Amino acid sequence: MATSAILFAACGEPNWLQTMTTTHIAFLRFINRTIQSINQRFFSSQDQDIKHVRILHDEDTVSAIGRKCQLNAQDCSSHAKNFGGEKGPRAVFNVLDTMLKSSLERLKIMRENISLVKIGLHGYAFEYNNVENAATIRFLCLEGKLAAAWWLRIKMMEKGVLPDVYTHNHIVNGLCENGRMENADFLVRQMLKSGPHPNCITYNTLIKGYYAVHNTEKADDLFRTMSNTGIQPNRVTCNIIVRALCEKGHLEKARNMLDKILNDDNGEATPDLVASTTLMDNYFKNGKSNQALGLWNEMIQKCTKVDVVAYNVLINGVCRNQQMHLAYGYACEMLKKGLIPDVFTYNILIHALCKEGKISEACYLFGVMSKMRIIPDQISYKMMIHGLCLNGDVLRAKDLLLCMLNNFMVPQAIIWNLIIDSYGRCEDLRNAFLTRDQMLASGVLPNVFTYNALILAQLKSGNIHNAHSLKEEMRTKNLRPDVVTYNLLIGGAINIGDLDLAHQLCDEMVQRGREPDLITCTEFIRGYCIIGNIEEAEERYARILKSGLWSDHVPVQILFNKYCKLGEPIRAFNFYQDWLKSKQDSNCS
């Protein structure tokens, strides 16, 4: 019954005590009503019966005592008048007194237990609320709601509860990710003053944040002063600094920092995998292949456990230097060590092969990739389709696109545009527009590049009117024609000898906020040379030089060829010499 009392109190049942008190009073009244009918035989065996009278905690009081004491009025003899003589009444009242004292004592203990339960539940609830509030702060920081997290932290501190360092680290990280370094620095100084004391994670987060906002001096100062607060930098600290130094091009400083990274348990300096991989990657990017390979050999000699990521960086670096034999060698070395090349490994090799024009080898490697049960991603398909389109094999490129669709992979817009452009250059309007329709059916909306490819396809087929219709259609799709769009249409107008239309398109381009570029001016030079207006062509070329636009060989070649066709080789030679001189002067300046 005491257990039941605690549960009732915890559940908010304050009337239970009143119920129990009423029960005991009713019980005493029941005893008084039946005492006069108790048989003398009861008192003759009172010593044996009294010892059966006890208070039961988990049973109903009235029923329990009725069973133990067998207080039944029908068992009492109506012939007994003296109730056992003179000692009878005293024995009865001794029983009642004992029972009453036991009941009162039990009620006292019950009240004390209920009070203790209330205090305990309040303490547990208080502790639970603190844990819940700390978890809420961390969740708010992850969601980017730093103001709410900061407010909740202040409310907890006002109640005398200080969130732990783990929760504070979440706040510091959120502030650093949002670039609020002053607030993050203030919080860390407050932690040093009032607690909880920052740990290495706190400083690593703060240092990384300062590097992210390009405050190198503050980050370096924090690294130097970490030990003054009793915190030693770890490998993560050094990795952050190495990465930041590499991004700024300070490779030698990064190398020196790499030498300071913690030793292993045997006391032998072991290069850290993350920092070494970062430094090696930046060596390759800066053209220092010898240093990169030297660092790799050092990692292998000192038994550093290299992973697939490290090999990917190495293979990508040698592919940059067009050393495919080394790339294949390192890929085989991966397999010998039990490291399975991933999709990034194959993408690196495929990209290098496509860049060198080795499309057949790239296709073979793409097939090996599938046999190894490595699913190609969007980048894999994009590189293969791009390489095939450049090689003029648009049919195989389209097959790869359909393969993506069959594998429930929706190609990106750039992949559709590559195939549409390839069909357009082959003057295959039917398949170009059919691919556009498949693009729409797949839920991919055409963009400016899509329409430019379709416009080029129409112009190559001599349909300049349809090309202009596509330009107007772009506006209905909330797409703004760019400089490439207008250059294509201007070139198409010049091809049919309609310079007035070309000027009209140029004026429209300027009105719509598009500035003519070198290609625009070159097209007009070509147009004037076609109609024989060499003076206007020369004037257009002079505008290019005055405008400061970078001039390539195309407009010079157009004018040079025109001079030759006019039978003026000396003029062509002098023009070419003037161009070379102006190019040398621009390089010297």
Contacts in CASP RR format, 6 or more apart in sequence:
PFRMAT RR
TARGET T0000
AUTHOR 0000-0000-0000
METHOD contacts of the structure
MODEL  1
MATSAILFAACGEPNWLQTMTTTHIAFLRFINRTIQSINQRFFSSQDQDI
KHVRILHDEDTVSAIGRKCQLNAQDCSSHAKNFGGEKGPRAVFNVLDTML
KSSLERLKIMRENISLVKIGLHGYAFEYNNVENAATIRFLCLEGKLAAAW
WLRIKMMEKGVLPDVYTHNHIVNGLCENGRMENADFLVRQMLKSGPHPNC
ITYNTLIKGYYAVHNTEKADDLFRTMSNTGIQPNRVTCNIIVRALCEKGH
LEKARNMLDKILNDDNGEATPDLVASTTLMDNYFKNGKSNQALGLWNEMI
QKCTKVDVVAYNVLINGVCRNQQMHLAYGYACEMLKKGLIPDVFTYNILI
HALCKEGKISEACYLFGVMSKMRIIPDQISYKMMIHGLCLNGDVLRAKDL
LLCMLNNFMVPQAIIWNLIIDSYGRCEDLRNAFLTRDQMLASGVLPNVFT
YNALILAQLKSGNIHNAHSLKEEMRTKNLRPDVVTYNLLIGGAINIGDLD
LAHQLCDEMVQRGREPDLITCTEFIRGYCIIGNIEEAEERYARILKSGLW
SDHVPVQILFNKYCKLGEPIRAFNFYQDWLKSKQDSNCS
1 56 0 8 1.000
1 57 0 8 1.000
1 58 0 8 1.000
1 59 0 8 1.000
1 61 0 8 1.000
2 57 0 8 1.000
2 106 0 8 1.000
2 109 0 8 1.000
2 110 0 8 1.000
2 113 0 8 1.000
3 57 0 8 1.000
3 58 0 8 1.000
4 58 0 8 1.000
5 16 0 8 1.000
5 20 0 8 1.000
5 110 0 8 1.000
5 113 0 8 1.000
5 114 0 8 1.000
6 113 0 8 1.000
6 114 0 8 1.000
6 117 0 8 1.000
8 16 0 8 1.000
9 16 0 8 1.000
9 114 0 8 1.000
9 117 0 8 1.000
9 118 0 8 1.000
10 117 0 8 1.000
10 121 0 8 1.000
17 107 0 8 1.000
17 110 0 8 1.000
17 111 0 8 1.000
17 114 0 8 1.000
20 107 0 8 1.000
20 110 0 8 1.000
21 107 0 8 1.000
23 61 0 8 1.000
23 62 0 8 1.000
24 61 0 8 1.000
24 103 0 8 1.000
24 107 0 8 1.000
26 62 0 8 1.000
27 61 0 8 1.000
27 62 0 8 1.000
27 65 0 8 1.000
28 96 0 8 1.000
28 100 0 8 1.000
30 62 0 8 1.000
30 71 0 8 1.000
31 71 0 8 1.000
31 96 0 8 1.000
31 99 0 8 1.000
34 71 0 8 1.000
34 73 0 8 1.000
34 76 0 8 1.000
35 92 0 8 1.000
37 73 0 8 1.000
37 76 0 8 1.000
37 78 0 8 1.000
38 71 0 8 1.000
38 76 0 8 1.000
38 83 0 8 1.000
38 92 0 8 1.000
39 75 0 8 1.000
39 76 0 8 1.000
39 77 0 8 1.000
39 80 0 8 1.000
40 77 0 8 1.000
40 80 0 8 1.000
40 82 0 8 1.000
40 83 0 8 1.000
40 84 0 8 1.000
40 85 0 8 1.000
41 77 0 8 1.000
42 49 0 8 1.000
42 76 0 8 1.000
43 83 0 8 1.000
43 84 0 8 1.000
43 87 0 8 1.000
43 88 0 8 1.000
43 91 0 8 1.000
43 92 0 8 1.000
44 84 0 8 1.000
46 91 0 8 1.000
46 95 0 8 1.000
49 69 0 8 1.000
49 70 0 8 1.000
50 95 0 8 1.000
50 98 0 8 1.000
52 68 0 8 1.000
52 69 0 8 1.000
53 65 0 8 1.000
53 68 0 8 1.000
53 69 0 8 1.000
53 95 0 8 1.000
53 98 0 8 1.000
53 99 0 8 1.000
54 68 0 8 1.000
54 102 0 8 1.000
55 61 0 8 1.000
55 102 0 8 1.000
55 103 0 8 1.000
55 106 0 8 1.000
56 64 0 8 1.000
65 71 0 8 1.000
66 72 0 8 1.000
83 89 0 8 1.000
83 92 0 8 1.000
130 156 0 8 1.000
130 161 0 8 1.000
133 152 0 8 1.000
133 155 0 8 1.000
133 156 0 8 1.000
133 161 0 8 1.000
133 163 0 8 1.000
134 156 0 8 1.000
134 163 0 8 1.000
134 164 0 8 1.000
134 167 0 8 1.000
136 149 0 8 1.000
136 152 0 8 1.000
137 149 0 8 1.000
137 152 0 8 1.000
137 153 0 8 1.000
137 163 0 8 1.000
137 167 0 8 1.000
137 170 0 8 1.000
137 171 0 8 1.000
138 166 0 8 1.000
138 167 0 8 1.000
138 170 0 8 1.000
140 146 0 8 1.000
140 148 0 8 1.000
140 149 0 8 1.000
140 152 0 8 1.000
141 149 0 8 1.000
141 170 0 8 1.000
141 171 0 8 1.000
141 173 0 8 1.000
141 174 0 8 1.000
142 170 0 8 1.000
144 174 0 8 1.000
144 178 0 8 1.000
146 171 0 8 1.000
146 174 0 8 1.000
146 175 0 8 1.000
146 178 0 8 1.000
146 180 0 8 1.000
149 170 0 8 1.000
149 171 0 8 1.000
150 171 0 8 1.000
153 163 0 8 1.000
153 167 0 8 1.000
153 171 0 8 1.000
156 162 0 8 1.000
156 163 0 8 1.000
157 163 0 8 1.000
162 194 0 8 1.000
162 195 0 8 1.000
162 196 0 8 1.000
163 196 0 8 1.000
164 196 0 8 1.000
165 191 0 8 1.000
165 196 0 8 1.000
165 197 0 8 1.000
165 198 0 8 1.000
165 199 0 8 1.000
165 202 0 8 1.000
168 187 0 8 1.000
168 191 0 8 1.000
168 196 0 8 1.000
168 198 0 8 1.000
168 202 0 8 1.000
169 199 0 8 1.000
169 201 0 8 1.000
169 202 0 8 1.000
169 205 0 8 1.000
171 187 0 8 1.000
172 184 0 8 1.000
172 187 0 8 1.000
172 188 0 8 1.000
172 202 0 8 1.000
172 205 0 8 1.000
172 206 0 8 1.000
173 205 0 8 1.000
174 184 0 8 1.000
175 181 0 8 1.000
175 183 0 8 1.000
175 184 0 8 1.000
175 187 0 8 1.000
176 184 0 8 1.000
176 205 0 8 1.000
176 206 0 8 1.000
176 208 0 8 1.000
176 209 0 8 1.000
176 212 0 8 1.000
177 209 0 8 1.000
179 209 0 8 1.000
179 212 0 8 1.000
179 213 0 8 1.000
181 206 0 8 1.000
181 209 0 8 1.000
181 210 0 8 1.000
181 213 0 8 1.000
181 215 0 8 1.000
181 218 0 8 1.000
184 205 0 8 1.000
184 206 0 8 1.000
184 209 0 8 1.000
185 206 0 8 1.000
188 198 0 8 1.000
188 202 0 8 1.000
188 203 0 8 1.000
188 206 0 8 1.000
191 197 0 8 1.000
191 198 0 8 1.000
191 202 0 8 1.000
192 198 0 8 1.000
192 229 0 8 1.000
197 229 0 8 1.000
198 229 0 8 1.000
198 231 0 8 1.000
199 231 0 8 1.000
200 226 0 8 1.000
200 231 0 8 1.000
200 232 0 8 1.000
200 233 0 8 1.000
200 234 0 8 1.000
200 236 0 8 1.000
200 237 0 8 1.000
203 222 0 8 1.000
203 226 0 8 1.000
203 231 0 8 1.000
203 233 0 8 1.000
203 237 0 8 1.000
204 234 0 8 1.000
204 236 0 8 1.000
204 237 0 8 1.000
204 240 0 8 1.000
206 222 0 8 1.000
207 219 0 8 1.000
207 222 0 8 1.000
207 223 0 8 1.000
207 237 0 8 1.000
207 240 0 8 1.000
207 241 0 8 1.000
208 240 0 8 1.000
208 244 0 8 1.000
209 219 0 8 1.000
210 216 0 8 1.000
210 218 0 8 1.000
210 219 0 8 1.000
210 222 0 8 1.000
211 219 0 8 1.000
211 240 0 8 1.000
211 241 0 8 1.000
211 244 0 8 1.000
216 244 0 8 1.000
216 248 0 8 1.000
219 241 0 8 1.000
219 244 0 8 1.000
223 233 0 8 1.000
223 237 0 8 1.000
223 241 0 8 1.000
226 232 0 8 1.000
226 233 0 8 1.000
226 237 0 8 1.000
227 233 0 8 1.000
234 262 0 8 1.000
235 261 0 8 1.000
235 262 0 8 1.000
235 272 0 8 1.000
235 274 0 8 1.000
235 275 0 8 1.000
238 257 0 8 1.000
238 258 0 8 1.000
238 260 0 8 1.000
238 261 0 8 1.000
238 262 0 8 1.000
238 272 0 8 1.000
238 275 0 8 1.000
239 272 0 8 1.000
239 274 0 8 1.000
239 275 0 8 1.000
239 278 0 8 1.000
241 254 0 8 1.000
241 257 0 8 1.000
242 254 0 8 1.000
242 257 0 8 1.000
242 258 0 8 1.000
242 275 0 8 1.000
242 278 0 8 1.000
242 279 0 8 1.000
243 275 0 8 1.000
243 278 0 8 1.000
245 251 0 8 1.000
245 253 0 8 1.000
245 254 0 8 1.000
245 257 0 8 1.000
246 254 0 8 1.000
246 278 0 8 1.000
246 279 0 8 1.000
246 281 0 8 1.000
246 282 0 8 1.000
247 282 0 8 1.000
249 282 0 8 1.000
249 286 0 8 1.000
251 279 0 8 1.000
251 282 0 8 1.000
251 283 0 8 1.000
251 286 0 8 1.000
251 288 0 8 1.000
251 291 0 8 1.000
254 275 0 8 1.000
254 278 0 8 1.000
254 279 0 8 1.000
254 282 0 8 1.000
255 279 0 8 1.000
257 275 0 8 1.000
258 271 0 8 1.000
258 272 0 8 1.000
258 275 0 8 1.000
258 276 0 8 1.000
258 279 0 8 1.000
259 269 0 8 1.000
261 271 0 8 1.000
261 272 0 8 1.000
261 275 0 8 1.000
263 269 0 8 1.000
263 270 0 8 1.000
264 270 0 8 1.000
268 302 0 8 1.000
269 302 0 8 1.000
270 302 0 8 1.000
270 303 0 8 1.000
270 304 0 8 1.000
271 295 0 8 1.000
271 298 0 8 1.000
271 299 0 8 1.000
271 302 0 8 1.000
271 304 0 8 1.000
273 299 0 8 1.000
273 304 0 8 1.000
273 305 0 8 1.000
273 306 0 8 1.000
273 307 0 8 1.000
273 310 0 8 1.000
276 295 0 8 1.000
276 299 0 8 1.000
276 304 0 8 1.000
276 310 0 8 1.000
277 309 0 8 1.000
277 310 0 8 1.000
277 313 0 8 1.000
279 295 0 8 1.000
280 292 0 8 1.000
280 295 0 8 1.000
280 296 0 8 1.000
280 310 0 8 1.000
280 313 0 8 1.000
280 314 0 8 1.000
281 292 0 8 1.000
281 313 0 8 1.000
281 316 0 8 1.000
281 317 0 8 1.000
283 289 0 8 1.000
283 291 0 8 1.000
283 292 0 8 1.000
283 295 0 8 1.000
284 292 0 8 1.000
284 313 0 8 1.000
284 316 0 8 1.000
284 317 0 8 1.000
284 320 0 8 1.000
284 321 0 8 1.000
285 320 0 8 1.000
287 320 0 8 1.000
289 317 0 8 1.000
289 318 0 8 1.000
289 321 0 8 1.000
292 314 0 8 1.000
292 317 0 8 1.000
296 314 0 8 1.000
299 306 0 8 1.000
299 310 0 8 1.000
300 306 0 8 1.000
306 337 0 8 1.000
307 339 0 8 1.000
308 334 0 8 1.000
308 339 0 8 1.000
308 340 0 8 1.000
308 341 0 8 1.000
308 342 0 8 1.000
308 345 0 8 1.000
311 330 0 8 1.000
311 331 0 8 1.000
311 333 0 8 1.000
311 334 0 8 1.000
311 339 0 8 1.000
311 341 0 8 1.000
311 345 0 8 1.000
312 342 0 8 1.000
312 344 0 8 1.000
312 345 0 8 1.000
312 348 0 8 1.000
314 330 0 8 1.000
315 327 0 8 1.000
315 330 0 8 1.000
315 331 0 8 1.000
315 345 0 8 1.000
315 348 0 8 1.000
315 349 0 8 1.000
316 348 0 8 1.000
318 324 0 8 1.000
318 326 0 8 1.000
318 327 0 8 1.000
318 330 0 8 1.000
319 327 0 8 1.000
319 348 0 8 1.000
319 349 0 8 1.000
319 351 0 8 1.000
319 352 0 8 1.000
322 352 0 8 1.000
322 356 0 8 1.000
324 352 0 8 1.000
324 353 0 8 1.000
324 356 0 8 1.000
327 348 0 8 1.000
327 349 0 8 1.000
327 352 0 8 1.000
328 349 0 8 1.000
331 341 0 8 1.000
331 345 0 8 1.000
331 349 0 8 1.000
334 340 0 8 1.000
334 341 0 8 1.000
334 345 0 8 1.000
335 341 0 8 1.000
340 372 0 8 1.000
341 372 0 8 1.000
341 374 0 8 1.000
342 374 0 8 1.000
343 369 0 8 1.000
343 374 0 8 1.000
343 375 0 8 1.000
343 376 0 8 1.000
343 377 0 8 1.000
343 380 0 8 1.000
346 365 0 8 1.000
346 366 0 8 1.000
346 368 0 8 1.000
346 369 0 8 1.000
346 374 0 8 1.000
346 376 0 8 1.000
346 380 0 8 1.000
347 377 0 8 1.000
347 379 0 8 1.000
347 380 0 8 1.000
347 383 0 8 1.000
349 365 0 8 1.000
350 362 0 8 1.000
350 365 0 8 1.000
350 366 0 8 1.000
350 380 0 8 1.000
350 383 0 8 1.000
350 384 0 8 1.000
351 383 0 8 1.000
353 359 0 8 1.000
353 361 0 8 1.000
353 362 0 8 1.000
353 365 0 8 1.000
354 362 0 8 1.000
354 383 0 8 1.000
354 384 0 8 1.000
354 386 0 8 1.000
354 387 0 8 1.000
354 390 0 8 1.000
357 387 0 8 1.000
357 390 0 8 1.000
357 391 0 8 1.000
359 387 0 8 1.000
359 388 0 8 1.000
359 391 0 8 1.000
359 393 0 8 1.000
362 383 0 8 1.000
362 384 0 8 1.000
362 387 0 8 1.000
363 384 0 8 1.000
363 396 0 8 1.000
366 376 0 8 1.000
366 380 0 8 1.000
366 384 0 8 1.000
369 376 0 8 1.000
369 380 0 8 1.000
370 376 0 8 1.000
375 407 0 8 1.000
376 384 0 8 1.000
378 409 0 8 1.000
378 411 0 8 1.000
378 412 0 8 1.000
378 415 0 8 1.000
381 400 0 8 1.000
381 401 0 8 1.000
381 403 0 8 1.000
381 404 0 8 1.000
381 409 0 8 1.000
381 411 0 8 1.000
381 415 0 8 1.000
382 412 0 8 1.000
382 414 0 8 1.000
382 415 0 8 1.000
382 418 0 8 1.000
384 397 0 8 1.000
384 400 0 8 1.000
385 397 0 8 1.000
385 400 0 8 1.000
385 401 0 8 1.000
385 415 0 8 1.000
385 418 0 8 1.000
385 419 0 8 1.000
386 418 0 8 1.000
387 397 0 8 1.000
388 394 0 8 1.000
388 396 0 8 1.000
388 397 0 8 1.000
388 400 0 8 1.000
389 397 0 8 1.000
389 418 0 8 1.000
389 419 0 8 1.000
389 421 0 8 1.000
389 422 0 8 1.000
392 422 0 8 1.000
392 426 0 8 1.000
394 419 0 8 1.000
394 422 0 8 1.000
394 423 0 8 1.000
394 426 0 8 1.000
394 428 0 8 1.000
397 418 0 8 1.000
397 419 0 8 1.000
397 422 0 8 1.000
398 419 0 8 1.000
398 431 0 8 1.000
398 435 0 8 1.000
401 411 0 8 1.000
401 415 0 8 1.000
401 416 0 8 1.000
401 419 0 8 1.000
404 410 0 8 1.000
404 411 0 8 1.000
404 415 0 8 1.000
405 411 0 8 1.000
405 442 0 8 1.000
410 442 0 8 1.000
410 443 0 8 1.000
410 444 0 8 1.000
411 442 0 8 1.000
411 444 0 8 1.000
412 444 0 8 1.000
413 439 0 8 1.000
413 444 0 8 1.000
413 445 0 8 1.000
413 446 0 8 1.000
413 447 0 8 1.000
413 449 0 8 1.000
413 450 0 8 1.000
414 449 0 8 1.000
416 435 0 8 1.000
416 436 0 8 1.000
416 438 0 8 1.000
416 439 0 8 1.000
416 444 0 8 1.000
416 446 0 8 1.000
416 450 0 8 1.000
417 447 0 8 1.000
417 449 0 8 1.000
417 450 0 8 1.000
417 453 0 8 1.000
419 435 0 8 1.000
420 432 0 8 1.000
420 435 0 8 1.000
420 436 0 8 1.000
420 439 0 8 1.000
420 450 0 8 1.000
420 453 0 8 1.000
420 454 0 8 1.000
420 457 0 8 1.000
421 453 0 8 1.000
421 456 0 8 1.000
423 429 0 8 1.000
423 431 0 8 1.000
423 432 0 8 1.000
423 435 0 8 1.000
423 457 0 8 1.000
424 432 0 8 1.000
424 453 0 8 1.000
424 454 0 8 1.000
424 456 0 8 1.000
424 457 0 8 1.000
424 460 0 8 1.000
425 456 0 8 1.000
425 457 0 8 1.000
425 460 0 8 1.000
427 457 0 8 1.000
427 460 0 8 1.000
427 461 0 8 1.000
428 457 0 8 1.000
429 457 0 8 1.000
429 458 0 8 1.000
429 461 0 8 1.000
429 463 0 8 1.000
432 453 0 8 1.000
432 454 0 8 1.000
432 457 0 8 1.000
433 454 0 8 1.000
436 446 0 8 1.000
436 450 0 8 1.000
436 454 0 8 1.000
439 446 0 8 1.000
439 450 0 8 1.000
440 446 0 8 1.000
445 477 0 8 1.000
446 477 0 8 1.000
447 479 0 8 1.000
448 474 0 8 1.000
448 479 0 8 1.000
448 480 0 8 1.000
448 481 0 8 1.000
448 482 0 8 1.000
448 484 0 8 1.000
448 485 0 8 1.000
451 470 0 8 1.000
451 471 0 8 1.000
451 473 0 8 1.000
451 474 0 8 1.000
451 479 0 8 1.000
451 481 0 8 1.000
451 485 0 8 1.000
452 482 0 8 1.000
452 484 0 8 1.000
452 485 0 8 1.000
452 488 0 8 1.000
454 470 0 8 1.000
455 467 0 8 1.000
455 470 0 8 1.000
455 471 0 8 1.000
455 485 0 8 1.000
455 488 0 8 1.000
455 489 0 8 1.000
456 488 0 8 1.000
458 464 0 8 1.000
458 466 0 8 1.000
458 467 0 8 1.000
458 470 0 8 1.000
459 467 0 8 1.000
459 488 0 8 1.000
459 489 0 8 1.000
459 491 0 8 1.000
459 492 0 8 1.000
459 495 0 8 1.000
464 489 0 8 1.000
464 492 0 8 1.000
464 493 0 8 1.000
464 496 0 8 1.000
467 488 0 8 1.000
467 489 0 8 1.000
467 492 0 8 1.000
468 489 0 8 1.000
471 481 0 8 1.000
471 485 0 8 1.000
471 489 0 8 1.000
474 480 0 8 1.000
474 481 0 8 1.000
474 485 0 8 1.000
475 481 0 8 1.000
480 512 0 8 1.000
481 509 0 8 1.000
481 512 0 8 1.000
481 514 0 8 1.000
482 514 0 8 1.000
483 509 0 8 1.000
483 514 0 8 1.000
483 515 0 8 1.000
483 516 0 8 1.000
483 517 0 8 1.000
483 519 0 8 1.000
483 520 0 8 1.000
486 505 0 8 1.000
486 506 0 8 1.000
486 508 0 8 1.000
486 509 0 8 1.000
486 514 0 8 1.000
486 520 0 8 1.000
487 517 0 8 1.000
487 519 0 8 1.000
487 520 0 8 1.000
487 523 0 8 1.000
489 505 0 8 1.000
490 502 0 8 1.000
490 505 0 8 1.000
490 506 0 8 1.000
490 520 0 8 1.000
490 523 0 8 1.000
490 524 0 8 1.000
491 502 0 8 1.000
491 523 0 8 1.000
493 499 0 8 1.000
493 501 0 8 1.000
493 502 0 8 1.000
493 505 0 8 1.000
494 502 0 8 1.000
494 523 0 8 1.000
494 524 0 8 1.000
494 526 0 8 1.000
494 527 0 8 1.000
494 530 0 8 1.000
497 527 0 8 1.000
497 530 0 8 1.000
497 531 0 8 1.000
499 527 0 8 1.000
499 528 0 8 1.000
499 531 0 8 1.000
502 523 0 8 1.000
502 524 0 8 1.000
502 527 0 8 1.000
506 516 0 8 1.000
506 520 0 8 1.000
506 524 0 8 1.000
509 516 0 8 1.000
509 520 0 8 1.000
510 516 0 8 1.000
517 549 0 8 1.000
518 544 0 8 1.000
518 549 0 8 1.000
518 550 0 8 1.000
518 551 0 8 1.000
518 552 0 8 1.000
518 555 0 8 1.000
521 540 0 8 1.000
521 541 0 8 1.000
521 543 0 8 1.000
521 544 0 8 1.000
521 549 0 8 1.000
521 555 0 8 1.000
522 554 0 8 1.000
522 555 0 8 1.000
522 558 0 8 1.000
524 537 0 8 1.000
524 540 0 8 1.000
525 537 0 8 1.000
525 540 0 8 1.000
525 541 0 8 1.000
525 555 0 8 1.000
525 558 0 8 1.000
525 559 0 8 1.000
526 558 0 8 1.000
527 537 0 8 1.000
528 534 0 8 1.000
528 536 0 8 1.000
528 537 0 8 1.000
528 540 0 8 1.000
529 537 0 8 1.000
529 558 0 8 1.000
529 559 0 8 1.000
529 562 0 8 1.000
532 562 0 8 1.000
534 559 0 8 1.000
534 562 0 8 1.000
534 563 0 8 1.000
534 566 0 8 1.000
537 558 0 8 1.000
537 559 0 8 1.000
537 562 0 8 1.000
538 559 0 8 1.000
541 555 0 8 1.000
541 556 0 8 1.000
541 559 0 8 1.000
544 551 0 8 1.000
544 555 0 8 1.000
545 551 0 8 1.000
545 582 0 8 1.000
556 575 0 8 1.000
556 576 0 8 1.000
556 579 0 8 1.000
559 572 0 8 1.000
559 575 0 8 1.000
560 572 0 8 1.000
560 575 0 8 1.000
560 576 0 8 1.000
563 569 0 8 1.000
563 571 0 8 1.000
563 572 0 8 1.000
563 575 0 8 1.000
564 572 0 8 1.000
END
